[in-house]
Amino acid sequence: MRSKDSASPKGKKNVAKVRSARLIKEISVAAVAERQNILAQRVKQDRKERFESYMSKILPTGKGKPRTRRAALAMPAPLRILAEGDSWFEYPLEEGGIIDHLEGLLGVLICNMAHHGDEVRQMMGLSQRTELDERLSNPRIRFDALLFSGGGNDLVGDQFCIWLNEYHAGATPDELINRDRLAAVLSVVEAGYRDMIAIRDKRSPQTKIFFHGYDFPMPTGKKACFVGPWLKPSLEGRGIEDNQLQYEVVAVMLSEFAKMLQKVAVESTNVFYVPTQRNLEPTSTWWANEIHPSPKGFRKLAEVFKTALQVEFPELA
């Protein structure tokens, strides 16, 4: 039974306002969901086109195209490298990221499936892990190496402040990191890395995996690809004002990340940690913004990757 208030002209007007507000919210939510879906589909299509482009360049066409997996694998070919990861592998500005520079240094085409902004949680989520499974079990190609860059976005996005403690006088960089929370997020990232290795073990055990721990940036507050910043605002939000102390806090946190990666590599077969840390100075010469190297910096780190690959693949020397 309707109340007298809702039956009155004023009540009907209030009900209409509530319904209108709900409708506006529903339309807004639907619009956001649609934009996210469109973006996801564009990324998926882009990844598909990149892979098809790579395959068209490395496999012969027409009469010379191999008909079977055995025939394809028996053909002489340069090193076949698959790359997956974030903006350190696929930097959308200037001269690109590590992979763009590495291709030039090696003179080898790399199948770069990395996408800026990806977190390990996304890369090892159902959609992209299915893609990785398909790439490594593709009957037309066997990848010699899988290069992976992930974990940075899990740590240093807007959530960076969560892993920090409040500043107090005389606090050391180590004391300003919330160890329990950092361990929690690193465990999630580690699970993603181990899942990636498990997929490789199942589908292509001879494929060698190479991953890295980034390097230590100076928190400058400079935006990254028109978004952010995250490091400096998070540090200042916890009362950490001194720039050198800010740098040292970030360095300690990324050092813990590297320790986790080194542990995973040691405990796995055909998995290698690439020592990219402590290669770049915390200056504008080496850094484009507070989380991405400059072209010079990316090239320097590509050289580190090149050295690591040459150890395992002497034919690249």
C-alpha positions as a Markdown table, in Angstrom:
| # | Residue | x | y | z |
|---|---|---|---|---|
| 1 | Met | 0.0 | 0.0 | 0.0 |
| 2 | Arg | 1.4 | 3.4 | -0.9 |
| 3 | Ser | 1.9 | 6.0 | 1.8 |
| 4 | Lys | 0.0 | 9.2 | 1.8 |
| 5 | Asp | 3.3 | 11.1 | 1.3 |
| 6 | Ser | 4.2 | 9.2 | -1.9 |
| 7 | Ala | 0.7 | 9.7 | -3.2 |
| 8 | Ser | 0.8 | 13.5 | -2.8 |
| 9 | Pro | 2.2 | 15.8 | -5.5 |
| 10 | Lys | 5.3 | 16.5 | -3.4 |
| 11 | Gly | 5.8 | 12.8 | -2.7 |
| 12 | Lys | 5.4 | 11.9 | -6.4 |
| 13 | Lys | 8.0 | 14.6 | -7.2 |
| 14 | Asn | 10.5 | 13.1 | -4.7 |
| 15 | Val | 10.0 | 9.6 | -6.1 |
| 16 | Ala | 10.6 | 10.9 | -9.6 |
| 17 | Lys | 13.8 | 12.5 | -8.4 |
| 18 | Val | 15.1 | 9.3 | -6.8 |
| 19 | Arg | 14.2 | 7.3 | -9.9 |
| 20 | Ser | 16.0 | 9.9 | -12.1 |
| 21 | Ala | 19.1 | 9.8 | -9.9 |
| 22 | Arg | 19.2 | 6.0 | -10.1 |
| 23 | Leu | 18.8 | 6.1 | -13.8 |
| 24 | Ile | 21.7 | 8.6 | -14.2 |
| 25 | Lys | 23.9 | 6.3 | -12.0 |
| 26 | Glu | 23.0 | 3.3 | -14.0 |
| 27 | Ile | 23.8 | 5.1 | -17.3 |
| 28 | Ser | 27.1 | 6.3 | -15.9 |
| 29 | Val | 28.1 | 2.8 | -14.7 |
| 30 | Ala | 27.1 | 1.3 | -18.0 |
| 31 | Ala | 29.2 | 4.0 | -19.9 |
| 32 | Val | 32.3 | 3.3 | -17.8 |
| 33 | Ala | 31.9 | -0.4 | -18.2 |
| 34 | Glu | 31.5 | 0.0 | -22.0 |
| 35 | Arg | 34.6 | 2.2 | -22.2 |
| 36 | Gln | 36.6 | -0.4 | -20.2 |
| 37 | Asn | 35.3 | -3.2 | -22.4 |
| 38 | Ile | 36.2 | -1.3 | -25.6 |
| 39 | Leu | 39.8 | -0.6 | -24.3 |
| 40 | Ala | 40.2 | -4.3 | -23.3 |
| 41 | Gln | 39.1 | -5.4 | -26.8 |
| 42 | Arg | 41.5 | -2.9 | -28.5 |
| 43 | Val | 44.4 | -4.2 | -26.4 |
| 44 | Lys | 43.4 | -7.8 | -27.2 |
| 45 | Gln | 43.2 | -7.0 | -30.9 |
| 46 | Asp | 46.5 | -5.1 | -30.8 |
| 47 | Arg | 48.2 | -8.1 | -29.2 |
| 48 | Lys | 46.7 | -10.4 | -31.8 |
| 49 | Glu | 47.9 | -8.2 | -34.7 |
| 50 | Arg | 51.4 | -8.0 | -33.2 |
| 51 | Phe | 51.7 | -11.7 | -33.0 |
| 52 | Glu | 50.4 | -12.3 | -36.6 |
| 53 | Ser | 52.7 | -9.6 | -37.9 |
| 54 | Tyr | 55.7 | -11.3 | -36.2 |
| 55 | Met | 54.7 | -14.7 | -37.6 |
| 56 | Ser | 54.3 | -13.3 | -41.1 |
| 57 | Lys | 57.8 | -11.9 | -41.0 |
| 58 | Ile | 59.7 | -15.0 | -39.6 |
| 59 | Leu | 57.8 | -17.8 | -41.4 |
| 60 | Pro | 58.1 | -18.3 | -45.2 |
| 61 | Thr | 54.9 | -17.9 | -47.2 |
| 62 | Gly | 53.5 | -19.5 | -50.3 |
| 63 | Lys | 55.1 | -22.7 | -51.7 |
| 64 | Gly | 58.0 | -22.6 | -49.2 |
| 65 | Lys | 55.7 | -22.5 | -46.1 |
| 66 | Pro | 56.2 | -25.6 | -43.9 |
| 67 | Arg | 53.2 | -27.8 | -43.6 |
| 68 | Thr | 53.9 | -29.5 | -40.3 |
| 69 | Arg | 55.4 | -28.5 | -36.9 |
| 70 | Arg | 58.3 | -30.9 | -37.5 |
| 71 | Ala | 59.1 | -29.2 | -40.8 |
| 72 | Ala | 58.8 | -25.7 | -39.2 |
| 73 | Leu | 61.1 | -26.6 | -36.4 |
| 74 | Ala | 63.6 | -28.2 | -38.7 |
| 75 | Met | 64.0 | -25.0 | -40.7 |
| 76 | Pro | 67.1 | -22.9 | -39.9 |
| 77 | Ala | 66.0 | -19.7 | -38.2 |
| 78 | Pro | 67.4 | -16.9 | -36.1 |
| 79 | Leu | 66.8 | -16.9 | -32.4 |
| 80 | Arg | 63.1 | -16.7 | -31.7 |
| 81 | Ile | 62.2 | -14.4 | -28.7 |
| 82 | Leu | 58.9 | -13.7 | -27.1 |
| 83 | Ala | 58.5 | -10.7 | -24.8 |
| 84 | Glu | 55.7 | -10.1 | -22.4 |
| 85 | Gly | 55.3 | -7.4 | -19.8 |
| 86 | Asp | 54.7 | -3.7 | -19.0 |
| 87 | Ser | 55.9 | -0.3 | -20.2 |
| 88 | Trp | 59.6 | -1.0 | -19.6 |
| 89 | Phe | 59.3 | -3.4 | -22.5 |
| 90 | Glu | 56.7 | -1.4 | -24.5 |
| 91 | Tyr | 57.2 | 2.3 | -23.7 |
| 92 | Pro | 54.7 | 4.2 | -25.9 |
| 93 | Leu | 56.8 | 7.4 | -26.2 |
| 94 | Glu | 60.1 | 8.6 | -27.7 |
| 95 | Glu | 62.3 | 5.7 | -28.9 |
| 96 | Gly | 60.4 | 2.9 | -27.1 |
| 97 | Gly | 61.4 | 0.6 | -24.2 |
| 98 | Ile | 63.9 | -2.1 | -23.6 |
| 99 | Ile | 62.7 | -4.4 | -26.4 |
| 100 | Asp | 62.9 | -1.8 | -29.1 |
| 101 | His | 66.5 | -1.1 | -28.2 |
| 102 | Leu | 67.3 | -4.8 | -27.8 |
| 103 | Glu | 66.1 | -5.6 | -31.2 |
| 104 | Gly | 68.6 | -3.2 | -32.7 |
| 105 | Leu | 71.4 | -4.4 | -30.5 |
| 106 | Leu | 70.8 | -8.1 | -31.3 |
| 107 | Gly | 69.7 | -7.7 | -34.9 |
| 108 | Val | 66.9 | -10.2 | -34.1 |
| 109 | Leu | 63.2 | -9.6 | -34.5 |
| 110 | Ile | 61.4 | -10.0 | -31.2 |
| 111 | Cys | 57.7 | -10.9 | -30.8 |
| 112 | Asn | 56.8 | -8.1 | -28.3 |
| 113 | Met | 53.5 | -8.7 | -26.6 |
| 114 | Ala | 54.1 | -6.3 | -23.7 |
| 115 | His | 51.6 | -3.5 | -23.0 |
| 116 | His | 52.1 | -0.4 | -20.9 |
| 117 | Gly | 50.2 | -0.3 | -17.7 |
| 118 | Asp | 49.9 | -4.1 | -17.2 |
| 119 | Glu | 50.3 | -5.6 | -13.8 |
| 120 | Val | 51.5 | -9.1 | -13.1 |
| 121 | Arg | 48.0 | -9.8 | -11.8 |
| 122 | Gln | 46.6 | -8.9 | -15.2 |
| 123 | Met | 49.3 | -10.6 | -17.2 |
| 124 | Met | 48.8 | -13.9 | -15.3 |
| 125 | Gly | 45.0 | -13.4 | -15.2 |
| 126 | Leu | 42.8 | -15.8 | -17.2 |
| 127 | Ser | 42.8 | -13.9 | -20.4 |
| 128 | Gln | 46.5 | -13.2 | -20.9 |
| 129 | Arg | 47.7 | -16.5 | -19.3 |
| 130 | Thr | 45.5 | -18.3 | -21.9 |
| 131 | Glu | 47.3 | -16.2 | -24.6 |
| 132 | Leu | 50.7 | -17.2 | -23.2 |
| 133 | Asp | 49.7 | -20.8 | -23.1 |
| 134 | Glu | 48.7 | -20.6 | -26.8 |
| 135 | Arg | 51.9 | -18.8 | -27.8 |
| 136 | Leu | 54.2 | -21.4 | -26.2 |
| 137 | Ser | 52.2 | -24.3 | -27.6 |
| 138 | Asn | 51.8 | -22.8 | -31.1 |
| 139 | Pro | 52.5 | -25.7 | -33.6 |
| 140 | Arg | 54.1 | -23.2 | -36.0 |
| 141 | Ile | 56.9 | -21.9 | -33.8 |
| 142 | Arg | 59.1 | -22.8 | -30.8 |
| 143 | Phe | 60.4 | -19.8 | -28.9 |
| 144 | Asp | 64.0 | -20.0 | -27.6 |
| 145 | Ala | 63.5 | -17.3 | -25.1 |
| 146 | Leu | 60.7 | -15.6 | -23.1 |
| 147 | Leu | 61.6 | -12.1 | -21.8 |
| 148 | Phe | 59.3 | -10.9 | -19.0 |
| 149 | Ser | 58.9 | -7.5 | -17.3 |
| 150 | Gly | 56.3 | -7.3 | -14.5 |
| 151 | Gly | 55.7 | -6.2 | -10.9 |
| 152 | Gly | 56.5 | -2.5 | -11.1 |
| 153 | Asn | 52.9 | -1.5 | -11.7 |
| 154 | Asp | 51.8 | -3.8 | -8.8 |
| 155 | Leu | 54.1 | -1.9 | -6.5 |
| 156 | Val | 54.4 | 1.8 | -7.5 |
| 157 | Gly | 51.0 | 2.8 | -8.7 |
| 158 | Asp | 48.6 | 4.9 | -6.7 |
| 159 | Gln | 48.7 | 2.1 | -4.1 |
| 160 | Phe | 52.4 | 2.8 | -3.3 |
| 161 | Cys | 51.5 | 4.6 | -0.1 |
| 162 | Ile | 50.0 | 1.3 | 1.3 |
| 163 | Trp | 53.5 | -0.3 | 1.6 |
| 164 | Leu | 54.9 | 2.7 | 3.6 |
| 165 | Asn | 55.0 | 3.6 | 7.3 |
| 166 | Glu | 54.5 | 7.1 | 8.6 |
| 167 | Tyr | 57.7 | 9.1 | 9.0 |
| 168 | His | 59.2 | 9.8 | 12.4 |
| 169 | Ala | 62.4 | 11.7 | 13.2 |
| 170 | Gly | 65.5 | 9.6 | 12.5 |
| 171 | Ala | 63.6 | 6.9 | 10.7 |
| 172 | Thr | 65.8 | 4.7 | 8.3 |
| 173 | Pro | 64.6 | 3.7 | 4.8 |
| 174 | Asp | 64.1 | 0.2 | 6.1 |
| 175 | Glu | 61.9 | 1.4 | 9.0 |
| 176 | Leu | 59.7 | 3.4 | 6.6 |
| 177 | Ile | 58.6 | 0.3 | 4.7 |
| 178 | Asn | 55.7 | -1.8 | 6.1 |
| 179 | Arg | 57.3 | -5.2 | 5.8 |
| 180 | Asp | 54.1 | -7.2 | 6.3 |
| 181 | Arg | 52.2 | -5.4 | 3.6 |
| 182 | Leu | 55.1 | -5.4 | 1.2 |
| 183 | Ala | 55.5 | -9.2 | 1.8 |
| 184 | Ala | 51.8 | -9.6 | 1.0 |
| 185 | Val | 51.9 | -7.9 | -2.4 |
| 186 | Leu | 55.2 | -9.5 | -3.3 |
| 187 | Ser | 53.6 | -12.9 | -2.6 |
| 188 | Val | 50.9 | -12.2 | -5.2 |
| 189 | Val | 53.5 | -11.0 | -7.7 |
| 190 | Glu | 55.6 | -14.1 | -7.0 |
| 191 | Ala | 52.6 | -16.4 | -7.6 |
| 192 | Gly | 52.2 | -14.8 | -11.0 |
| 193 | Tyr | 55.8 | -15.4 | -11.9 |
| 194 | Arg | 55.6 | -19.0 | -10.7 |
| 195 | Asp | 52.5 | -19.6 | -12.7 |
| 196 | Met | 54.2 | -18.2 | -15.8 |
| 197 | Ile | 57.1 | -20.6 | -15.3 |
| 198 | Ala | 54.6 | -23.5 | -14.8 |
| 199 | Ile | 53.0 | -22.7 | -18.1 |
| 200 | Arg | 56.4 | -22.7 | -19.8 |
| 201 | Asp | 57.3 | -26.0 | -18.1 |
| 202 | Lys | 54.2 | -27.6 | -19.4 |
| 203 | Arg | 54.1 | -26.2 | -23.0 |
| 204 | Ser | 57.7 | -25.4 | -23.9 |
| 205 | Pro | 60.3 | -26.5 | -21.3 |
| 206 | Gln | 63.3 | -25.7 | -23.5 |
| 207 | Thr | 62.3 | -22.0 | -23.7 |
| 208 | Lys | 64.6 | -20.0 | -21.4 |
| 209 | Ile | 63.0 | -17.3 | -19.3 |
| 210 | Phe | 64.7 | -13.9 | -18.5 |
| 211 | Phe | 63.2 | -11.3 | -16.1 |
| 212 | His | 64.5 | -8.3 | -14.3 |
| 213 | Gly | 64.0 | -6.0 | -11.2 |
| 214 | Tyr | 63.9 | -2.6 | -12.9 |
| 215 | Asp | 66.3 | 0.1 | -11.5 |
| 216 | Phe | 66.1 | 2.8 | -8.7 |
| 217 | Pro | 64.4 | 6.0 | -9.9 |
| 218 | Met | 64.5 | 9.3 | -8.0 |
| 219 | Pro | 61.0 | 10.3 | -7.0 |
| 220 | Thr | 60.6 | 13.6 | -8.9 |
| 221 | Gly | 56.8 | 13.9 | -9.1 |
| 222 | Lys | 57.1 | 14.0 | -12.9 |
| 223 | Lys | 54.2 | 12.3 | -14.6 |
| 224 | Ala | 54.7 | 9.1 | -16.5 |
| 225 | Cys | 53.0 | 9.1 | -20.0 |
| 226 | Phe | 50.5 | 11.7 | -18.8 |
| 227 | Val | 49.4 | 9.8 | -15.7 |
| 228 | Gly | 50.6 | 9.8 | -12.1 |
| 229 | Pro | 52.8 | 10.8 | -10.4 |
| 230 | Trp | 52.7 | 8.2 | -7.6 |
| 231 | Leu | 56.1 | 7.8 | -5.9 |
| 232 | Lys | 56.7 | 11.4 | -4.6 |
| 233 | Pro | 53.0 | 12.1 | -3.6 |
| 234 | Ser | 52.8 | 8.7 | -1.7 |
| 235 | Leu | 56.1 | 9.4 | 0.1 |
| 236 | Glu | 55.1 | 12.9 | 1.0 |
| 237 | Gly | 51.7 | 11.6 | 2.0 |
| 238 | Arg | 53.5 | 9.5 | 4.7 |
| 239 | Gly | 55.5 | 12.5 | 5.8 |
| 240 | Ile | 58.7 | 11.4 | 4.0 |
| 241 | Glu | 59.9 | 14.8 | 2.6 |
| 242 | Asp | 63.7 | 14.5 | 2.2 |
| 243 | Asn | 64.4 | 13.7 | -1.5 |
| 244 | Gln | 67.5 | 11.5 | -0.8 |
| 245 | Leu | 65.5 | 9.5 | 1.9 |
| 246 | Gln | 62.7 | 9.1 | -0.6 |
| 247 | Tyr | 65.2 | 7.6 | -3.1 |
| 248 | Glu | 66.6 | 5.2 | -0.6 |
| 249 | Val | 63.1 | 4.0 | 0.5 |
| 250 | Val | 62.3 | 3.2 | -3.2 |
| 251 | Ala | 65.7 | 1.5 | -3.6 |
| 252 | Val | 65.1 | -0.7 | -0.5 |
| 253 | Met | 61.6 | -1.7 | -1.7 |
| 254 | Leu | 62.8 | -2.6 | -5.2 |
| 255 | Ser | 65.8 | -4.5 | -3.7 |
| 256 | Glu | 63.3 | -6.7 | -1.9 |
| 257 | Phe | 61.5 | -7.2 | -5.1 |
| 258 | Ala | 64.8 | -8.3 | -6.8 |
| 259 | Lys | 65.5 | -10.7 | -3.9 |
| 260 | Met | 62.2 | -12.4 | -4.6 |
| 261 | Leu | 62.9 | -12.7 | -8.3 |
| 262 | Gln | 66.4 | -14.1 | -7.7 |
| 263 | Lys | 64.9 | -16.7 | -5.4 |
| 264 | Val | 62.4 | -17.7 | -8.0 |
| 265 | Ala | 65.1 | -18.0 | -10.7 |
| 266 | Val | 67.4 | -20.1 | -8.5 |
| 267 | Glu | 64.6 | -22.5 | -7.7 |
| 268 | Ser | 63.6 | -22.9 | -11.3 |
| 269 | Thr | 65.1 | -24.5 | -14.4 |
| 270 | Asn | 66.1 | -22.4 | -17.4 |
| 271 | Val | 65.1 | -19.2 | -15.6 |
| 272 | Phe | 67.5 | -16.3 | -15.4 |
| 273 | Tyr | 67.4 | -13.0 | -13.4 |
| 274 | Val | 68.9 | -10.1 | -15.4 |
| 275 | Pro | 70.7 | -7.6 | -13.1 |
| 276 | Thr | 69.3 | -4.3 | -14.3 |
| 277 | Gln | 69.4 | -2.6 | -10.9 |
| 278 | Arg | 72.2 | -0.1 | -10.1 |
| 279 | Asn | 72.9 | 0.6 | -13.8 |
| 280 | Leu | 71.3 | 4.0 | -14.0 |
| 281 | Glu | 72.1 | 7.1 | -12.0 |
| 282 | Pro | 69.1 | 8.9 | -10.5 |
| 283 | Thr | 69.3 | 11.9 | -12.9 |
| 284 | Ser | 67.3 | 13.3 | -15.8 |
| 285 | Thr | 70.0 | 12.0 | -18.1 |
| 286 | Trp | 69.0 | 8.5 | -17.4 |
| 287 | Trp | 65.3 | 9.0 | -16.4 |
| 288 | Ala | 62.4 | 10.4 | -18.5 |
| 289 | Asn | 60.1 | 10.6 | -15.5 |
| 290 | Glu | 59.8 | 9.1 | -12.0 |
| 291 | Ile | 59.3 | 5.5 | -13.1 |
| 292 | His | 60.6 | 5.3 | -16.7 |
| 293 | Pro | 64.2 | 5.6 | -18.0 |
| 294 | Ser | 65.1 | 8.0 | -20.8 |
| 295 | Pro | 66.0 | 6.6 | -24.2 |
| 296 | Lys | 69.6 | 6.5 | -23.1 |
| 297 | Gly | 68.5 | 4.6 | -19.9 |
| 298 | Phe | 66.4 | 2.1 | -21.8 |
| 299 | Arg | 69.3 | 1.4 | -24.2 |
| 300 | Lys | 71.7 | 0.9 | -21.3 |
| 301 | Leu | 69.3 | -1.7 | -19.8 |
| 302 | Ala | 68.9 | -3.3 | -23.2 |
| 303 | Glu | 72.7 | -3.8 | -23.2 |
| 304 | Val | 72.4 | -5.6 | -19.9 |
| 305 | Phe | 69.7 | -7.9 | -21.4 |
| 306 | Lys | 71.9 | -8.5 | -24.4 |
| 307 | Thr | 74.8 | -9.6 | -22.3 |
| 308 | Ala | 72.5 | -12.0 | -20.3 |
| 309 | Leu | 71.1 | -13.5 | -23.6 |
| 310 | Gln | 74.6 | -13.9 | -25.1 |
| 311 | Val | 75.7 | -16.1 | -22.1 |
| 312 | Glu | 72.9 | -18.5 | -22.8 |
| 313 | Phe | 72.9 | -18.1 | -26.6 |
| 314 | Pro | 76.5 | -17.8 | -27.7 |
| 315 | Glu | 75.4 | -17.4 | -31.3 |
| 316 | Leu | 74.4 | -13.9 | -30.4 |
| 317 | Ala | 77.9 | -12.9 | -29.5 |
